[in-house]
């Protein structure tokens, strides 16, 4: 699966200043990449459902679930990288240090999986 490298030149993800209505703004390239990955994951989940309906051997189903988890982790990594490089940095530059605690909570939630 092709990884999309993000950097400031690529403008992968830019979040607006901390507001009550926070939104993430991704470049069209990143958005297209994420949607494509999620569409594949959606298909994999439907496939697992079909395997269970067909009474497929448990080990084979678990292997497919593991692949889905890996694919979801890849999506999370892309989002986390863009968030850190853009949203978090921007808010720190604006003097909003609370973003660090928010980001650490997000990392903790991600690592529980």
N, C-alpha and C positions, 0 to 999 in steps of 0.2 A: 504494500500500500504506500503510495507516494506521500511523503510528509511535506507540508507547506511550511517553509521557513519564513519567519516573520521578523522584520526589522523596521526601524523607523523610516527607511527609504521606501519600504513596501506599504507603509501606512496600513498595516494589517488590522488594527483595531484602535479606534479612538473613542474614548468615553468622555462625555461632557463633564463639566465641573460638578462636584457633589451637590445634588439637588434632591428635592423630595420626589421628583419624577425622573429617576436615573434611567438612562437608556445606553445601550452599547451600539456603537456605530462601527461596522466592519466594512472594509473595502468590498467591492463586488466580487473580487477574486476569492477572498477569504470566505465570504458568505456562500458563494457557489460551492466551494470546497467542503464547508461544513454541512450544507444541505445534501450534497452528494454522499458524504459519509453517513449521514443520518438515514438517508433513503436506503443505503445498503444494509445498515443495521436493522432497519424496520423489516426489510426482506428476510434477514437472518432470523429475526424473532418469529416471523410467520413460519419460516422453515422449521424452527424448533417446535412450534405448536403442531405442525404437521407430523413431525417425528413422534411426538407423544401420542397423537391420534392414531398413528400406525403401530403403536407399541414397539417402537425402535429400542434396541438394547440401551440401557441406561448410560453406559460408558460413552457411547456415541453421542447421546444427547448432551451429556456433561461437557464433552469436548467442544461441541458447537456453542454451548453457553459460555464457555471460557473464551472462545473467539469473539463473541459478542461483547464480553466484558473488556477485552483488550481493545476492541474497536471504540468502545465508549471512552476508555481511558485516553485514547489518542485524541478524541474530540475535546476532552477536558484539558489536555495538555496544550492544545492550540489556543483554547479560550483563556487559560491561565496565563500563558505567555503574553498574549495580546493585552490582557488586563493589567499585568504587572508592568509591561513596557510602556503602556500608554496611560491608562486610567490612574493607576497607583502613583506613577511618577508625576503626572499632572497635579494630582491632589496634594502630594507632598510639596511640590513647587509652589502651590498656593497656600502652604502652611497648614494644611489639614492632616495632622499626624494620626488622627483616628483611623485613617484608611489602613494603617499598618495592622491594627488589631482586627479590623474587618477582614483583611486579606489573610491573616493567620487563622482566623476561624474558618475561612473558606478552604484553606489548605488542610486543616484538621479534618473537616468534613470529607474532603476528597480522599484523604489517606485512610479513612475508616473502611473504605470499600475494598 
